[in-house]
């Protein structure tokens, strides 16, 4: 019996799902497949919380498929093993899936699947996903193509009738021994929950997005909360963009429906821009699949000569550096699996410049902490914040300044660092400056209840920046930076190929 496979990967939904819609037109029987691949559990950037969240959403996908006549087969097998066994049982005619932009492992996995398909006479039909454009060699046409894709009409879920192959066995999570850490904050999984979250954000909460997104406190209240859903594809980027555009159009034409329509529109425009950024960063990984293994500018990375100091690394990971705001961020991340974008940049900057830790090890640790780990965004940001791209300005944040700006009263610090609960606001950002009597009355004796700074923040940052500029100043590193810029540099219109004036490599992407 010939069957078509719909291979669900980072697209756990039934609406706006082109592979599912195309497969539904076939006369063949249909098998909907989701794989938990054992080799993923061995990867340095993969954590059980990632697999758990995917399974949560896969189970909701199974319910959605059931409503349209489908059945989701969940298997704990590597892709080649699963495809071979299904081919022997049914004879696979075609595989339908979205293109995936993942880490180096998933890229190599897909190469192997392609080879298997050719060897076995199976047609693999891959469809574009989100705003990532396969096959580009530079960014000249990316924005135009991405924006055009976002305008394509949303497709409803198809009806599968009786062509979907029923389940022959039930998948049990206990069989794979995940044992993920328990997160204190979890969103409801699934496509319906994602759409509801999007609508709630756009209808009730988005007004303060632009103002609140930089603060780790306010970002929880005013952020969209969509990143975990986008990571597993429980909602399409196209739906988010179009729904946002519709809301902006509604407010422009009917400003009286909201209070302060100008603020609403500014925040929604800011949100929409961040959606474009998301596609922009994933495009980098699509065009250079090993960014999780190799720095964009290898020369700069070699020149930096960063060293993995175990003591510094462990204190950074556990939020015990002695810098309260940084430590609070690391503890929030470990507890909830999420932190806002600015703080992600700050904690990577501290690791890179103040502590002089290598980007690969620190990047892998952070990847495992994020419930919304998206390789394209993550490794692009790791490169930017560690100073290994050569085309971005050096971003060396002051943790103390960020803390005073974003948490002036220290409420956020006290929430995540109970050792500092009774520390006066005057000293909350720099507790090592407390007189001994204040330490005792605050029940926070430095180096007993809470550590002193692991290194001096100001001097270590200055030294890190100095070394970074030196690393990128050589002729070889500058030449490599030009290559990186040509390939990955953002531009709103195609470059003039024969311009006499050379573009600076010291430019911001946006």
Helices and strands as residue ranges (DSSP letters): E 3-8, H 18-24, E 29-35, G 38-42, H 48-67, E 72-75, H 79-90, E 92-98, H 104-120, E 123-127, H 142-150, G 173-175, H 191-200, I 201-205, G 206-208, H 209-212, H 218-222, H 227-232, H 237-253, G 255-257, H 261-287, H 298-304, H 310-318, H 324-336, H 341-349, I 350-354, H 359-369, H 375-386, H 399-406, H 411-416, G 418-420, G 425-427, G 431-433, H 436-441, H 457-471, H 475-488
